[in-house]
Structure formats: C-alpha cells, structure tokens
Amino acid sequence: MKRKPPHPITLPQGGRVSLSYCPDYELRDVTKAVQETIDQLGGIGQFVSPGESVLIKPNLIKGCPPEQALTTHPAVVEAVVCQVLNAGGKPFIGDSPAFGELSSVAAITGMEDICKRHGIPLVEFNKPVQVSIPDAWIKSIALDRSALEADKIINIPKLKTHCQVGMSGSIKNLFGCVVGKRKPLLHFRAGDQDHRFGVMLVSIYNILNPALNIIDGVIGMEGQGPTGGTPKFLGLIAASTDGPAIDRILCKIIGMPASSVEVLGALREHYNIEPDINKIQILGTPLKSFSGRTFTPPERAEIRFNLPRIALSVLKQIRLRLIAKGRTL
C-alpha cells in the first residue's frame, strides 16, 4: 500500500461536518455546493496534492438512471473530479457494483461520460488483495488493489436508508471496495449477531482511511433502500474527514435513531465510540435548515444472505459477463 497505514479507530472530541444546500442537480449548482463544503474544511489543497492518484469512490450499486436515486449522481461525481483536477491530482473512478459489470453500470449512471470528458480512467475492482484485520472476527478481507494503492480516496456515498443496516452513508459505501461476489459471502458469514457486519464495515473504512467523505443527499432514498426505496428531496451536500461524525449527522437530519444504524452500533458496542452530536462542529448551512425532512425508515431485513440466493447471484453475474463479451448462455 502506498498510503500510510490507518490509525487506530478513534473519534476526536468534536469532528467537523460541512453542510451546503443544493436545490437541484444542475452542474453549476452542484459545483457551487461541493466547493462550499470543501472550502469550509480548508480547501481541496488540504486533501489532494499535485501528482497524487485519487480514487473517486461513488455508490454504483447497479445500472440505473440517476433519477432513480440508487447511485451517486453524476453531477456530484463530476464536481469532485474537477476539484481534484484543479488541485493537480490524478483522479480515477472505481467501484465493484453489486449487480452487473462496471462498464455497463457506468454507461447507464453517467460515469462513463465523465471519464470521457475529463480523460480519466474507469477502474473495475477485480484485483483482490488479502488484507489483515487483527481486531475483527473476519481476520482478513480481500480489497481491491486500486483502492489500496491510491494515494488518496474521496468517498462519495448516496444517502439512502438501507433495509439491512439502517442507513447507507460514508462508512457503508466503502464496502464496494470488496471485490465482486465476495460481498454476499461476507453477508452470509457475518450474519445478524453482535454487530459482526458493522465491525467489518468499520474495519474496511479504517484500512482505506479516506481523505474526504462527500455525501450526495440532494435527492436521497427513503423506505426500502438500498435499491427498493423511493427518491426523497433533501437538498444536501455534506463533507467531512470524519466518517462516524458525518454518519451521525446524517441520522439526525433524516430522523433515524443512531441505535438503528449497524455501523454506529458496532462503534458503540465494540470500540466504545459514540459520536456526541453536541460536540460535532457544523460548518456552512445550519443543521436546522434541513429539519422537517424525515425519511421513511425501512422495514428491516436480515443481513445474512442464504446460500441459494448467493448461488443465484453468482450465476446472474456470470451471465452478465458473458453478455458483455457478446455471448449468451
């Protein structure tokens, strides 16, 4: 790994979270909001140096048009890409979709167009590297080489409720750096006991240690996320270097109890870390500006996938790969 090893999992007294109101996905408006949130944290130069390779990690769960609110909106991704380019960094977009090949997912979600416009790489996560996790039940996990070797990571989640883990925010989004169908297998192995899945998510976040988290909450998803919910306007772009702090603030904004979010439960129960909302410093747009927009919570489902479901998912993935290569089963 080129980046420094992660620090032990700790939470400073009073992380900083930057908020900005964004009325729509017009690139001009999104660019303004993204720049505001980054500038309130010190500017992009605090996070990216000239010549550094920077992984831009959106949520690209599957190939759906942006208006369905399953994936990070391309306007937010493009605004961040431009920030990195302006700082002299070398951005690339990468992910491992839960459904489908990245090439087809990128074409539908707008990521392919961004890469072409700015001449940057699109990298599918398909080069697993086994990384030790000494403080978690899983002991080691296969993360993509591109994510591990990037000088910096800018994590750009889509704000969504999530039927298995409560909410998908900054910490959950980096689960996409696990390669391919290892993800449902990890669901199966973790199960629903003792926040094992949350401990794994926190460990992945700690290993990858993103330089910055930027939340696409202009239109989020409520109800049966991450794929079966309903788009919900919020008008939010948020940024922070502190994943637990920003996820706690997102819970406050959408009216979700922190106790119902898997990663925050894991932090509390296994690491004695509980973000104190009264000690988190809010920069930019006041928190009260986003009040009254409570999201409908999901009906909870088990974290554990059963083996037949995993086998069917693997077969579907093989079929999609064959189709992508011009063949059919």
Secondary structure, 3 states (H helix, E strand, C coil): CCCCCCCCCCCCCCCEEEEEECCCCCHHHHHHHHHHHHHCCCCHHHCCCCCCEEEEEECCCCCCCHHHCCCCCHHHHHHHHHHHHHCCCEEEEEECCCCCCHHHHHHHHCHHHHHHHHCCCEEECCCEEEEEECCCCCEEEEEEHHHHHCCEEEEECEEEEECCCEEECHHHHHHHHECCCHHHHHHHHHCCCCCHHHHHHHHHHHHHCCCEEEEEEEEEEECCCCCCCEEEEEEEEEEECCHHHHHHHHHHHHCCCHHHCHHHHHHHHHHCCCCCCCCCEEEECCHHHHCCCCCCCCCCCCCCCCHHHHHHHHHHHHHHHHHHCCCCC
